[in-house]
């Protein structure tokens, strides 16, 4: 599984804080780390718990984006040089942080902390990944403690170890077909229908017209 | 928030084991508890960790349903009197347990442990709730550590404390309208669009034609 490329910004959302080595590696290696309001608090707690680990204690956000609701006045003051307030209520903190990265010129983003905690937020965040690809043409991946979500459009090929568990969620694509998956995919109507599949070689391919979301289990 | 009525079976799935008092209360008060393969292991671990709490140590499943993949031979032997094997691969353990309850004559089910752990399983389980209502005419609720998922069809009214956070996920409904929600709902296209709403009175109503899913945060 690839680690974070140095030129890809990382957005830390306020779901479950990463504990698996893959998302943690991406967090530690982030050259440009954007926290939402809530995740700044989580990052600071995490740093306090790992005072003996330099690679963690030296972690600092490059920007903090949100509406300020979850930040103490002390933290707002301390991080005022990198704090960016988006007061509007139409979008959640994940989208505010995403728009901030787009305004900075990034076309690719790695996400952490999108799931866990409130189940409705997690579902919203997952569906937002597809929306970011569709509307912002952003290349995104979201790494959780269990696997990586990759929103896709059209034909895609993935490198993956044989036996990797994979799920495909259809977000309106037609003509879904697969190569090197244990069960051939089709035009799923339901979110659950494309789950629990498995890679049968060292790569697999999906052919489709439109948008879908791949989840690769670590 | 209501506790589990004694005549409603409880299915414990193998996501995060409940820790919040509401799902834990439902687990402890279950008169008819169905475990999946994996969740039986989790239940037995939980009992070991709470040897001083009689209400937990005396918890016993009424049935264990699955394909046997996750059960040791010792446990299969110990629970052979209540073990029901569904070998077919087309449906996951949640659906196997659900079909078992339907065959027992139940028309209502409370679910626990549907989220947490593998994110793709959680998404599948959430979408299955709507599918159970649509295809089996089952009245279901799924209690997580954060709130309750309630799949709905048509017009529904919910009792809820003013200020309760609520999310509505559209599963194909048309003509979505709300009363006593902070932001009026509409025919959402995306899963994230109906999230982060709030109840403005001691009840709220939704009018719709078709299926949608309500999440009420505790």
Interface residues (C-beta under 8 A of the other chain):
Chain A: X92 X115 X116 X117 X118 X119 X120 X121 X122 X123 X124 X125 X126 X127 X128 X131 X144 X146 X147 X149 X165 X167 X169 X190 X191 X192 X195 X196 X215 X217
Chain B: X92 X115 X116 X117 X118 X119 X120 X121 X122 X123 X124 X125 X126 X127 X128 X131 X144 X146 X147 X149 X165 X167 X169 X190 X191 X192 X195 X196 X215 X217
